[in-house]
Amino acid sequence: MLILIWFVVCIIFAFVQFILGSSGHALELFALLTAIALFLLNKFINRMNIKK
């Protein structure tokens, strides 16, 4: 689980860094996208645990 989260965060970081570079808004966009991704990942994992 932790490795999956780490991969998601690294992919988001690489995407934001590629698009915005060293812009002042890169950190805010990274934080927002990471929060959304972790929320969706949590919902997906909870749904999978309920079906067991």
N, C-alpha and C positions, 0 to 999 in steps of 0.2 A: 504494500500500500504506500509506504513512504517513498519507494523508488518511483512509483507512478506519479506521485505529487511532485517529486523532484524533476522528472522529465517534463511534466506540464509546465512548471515554472521556468525551466531552462528554455523551452521552446517559445514561451511567451516573451521572455527576456530577449532572445535572439531576434524575434519578429519586431519588437518595439525598437530595439537598437538599430536594426536594418532600416526601418521606415523613418524614424525620427532622428537617429544619430545622437548628437549631444545637445539636442534641443532642451529647453527648460521644462517642457511638458512631458518629456519621456518618462520621468519617474511617476508622475500622476497617472499616465496611461498604463504603465506597467502595474501599478498598484490596483487600478480599477479592473484591468483584464484578469489579473491573478485572483482577485476576490471573486469575480464572476465565475471563473473556471473552477475554483475550489468549491464554491457553492453548488455548481452543477455536478461536480464529481461527487460531492457528499450526497446529493439527491439520488444520483445513479446508484451509488453503493448501498444506500438505505433501501432503495427499491429492490435491489438484488437480494439483500438479506431478508426482506419480508417474504419474498417468493419461495424461500427455502423451506 
